[in-house]
Amino acid sequence: MCWGEKRYYSLDYYLKETFHEKLYKLSLNAGCTCPNRDGTCGSRGCIFCSRGGSGDFAASPFLPLRNSSIRKSADRFQIPRPRLHCLFSGLYQYIRSRERSGTCFFPAIEDPEVKVLSIATRPDCLPPEILNLLGRLNRIKPVWIELGLQTIHASTAAYIRRGYPLSVFEEAVRTLRAIGISVIVHTILYLPGESKARCWRQ
């Protein structure tokens, strides 16, 4: 069976089937911190992450997130216009401040050219007030939460300095799904010490 021109079910195919056109991923940076760097659970971060975190290749966190800044970001990455539809207008760094998150997320999700808001965060950064905010956003347009799991194995998680146990991730997924939010899971295959057999058991 083929999906479009591919032998596997791709995200691009899903988006075209769902939204009836191609969507482009536009990354923005909320300028938030990470508990694995601010001292909450660590200060060095995960071994694979730079000091800039997931915002390294995103638009500046100091730009006001109005329509104009979204347009500037689209121009910077040469996203075709006038049919700009941002899939992840807001692949933001880790959610820490309710006020800061609201200031960033609502202008992005209310932009008429944005179809989906996808927020990259950690499963240990989802307190009740943030879940309430995500529920409000999800009533405007679809919200996807991208969680960095990387591995299910405790020894590997300790080696990469992930900073939270598997149970925290599992609870975050259950809670997000219970409020109707789709979850995307990030994993890293073949981390140090993981064989092919051990890796694919994930």
C-alpha positions, 0 to 999 in steps of 0.5 A: 500500500502506498500513501502518496508517493511513499510506502509509509504513512508520512506526516506530510501525507496526513496533513494534506489529507486533513487540511487539503493542502501542504503545510509548512513548519515555522519554528518560533521561540518563546524564550522560556527556560528549561528545568534541566538548566535553571536548577529545578532538576539540573543545570547542565541540560541533556547531553544532546542539547545546546544551551539554546535548546530547541530554540536554536534554529527558531526566530528570535524570542525577542520578536513580538509574536504578532502577525508581522513577526510571523511573516518575517519568520516565514520570509526568513525561511523562504516559506512560499507565499501568499499561501502560507500555512504554518503547521508549527507556528510556535515550536516553543521552548519549554513552558514555564510561565503561564503569563509568558506562554499566553503572551506567545501562544495566543497571537500565534494560534489566532493568526489566520494562516496558522492551522495547527499549534505544536508546542515542544516541551517536557512532561515535567513542565505541565502543571494544572495552570498550563494544562488549562491554558492548553485546553483553551488554545485547543478550543481555538485550533488543534494543539499538538504537544511534542514531548521529548522522551528519547528513551524508555530505559532508566539507565540511558535516561540517566546517562543523557541527563534527561532529568525525569522518570518514565512515570512522569512521561506516562502521566503527562501523556494520559493527562494530555489525551484526557483533555483532547490534545494530541501528543507527538513523542520524540525518541532517539534511536541507538543512544550510547549503550543501546543495542538494536534489539533493546532500542526497538523494544521502545 
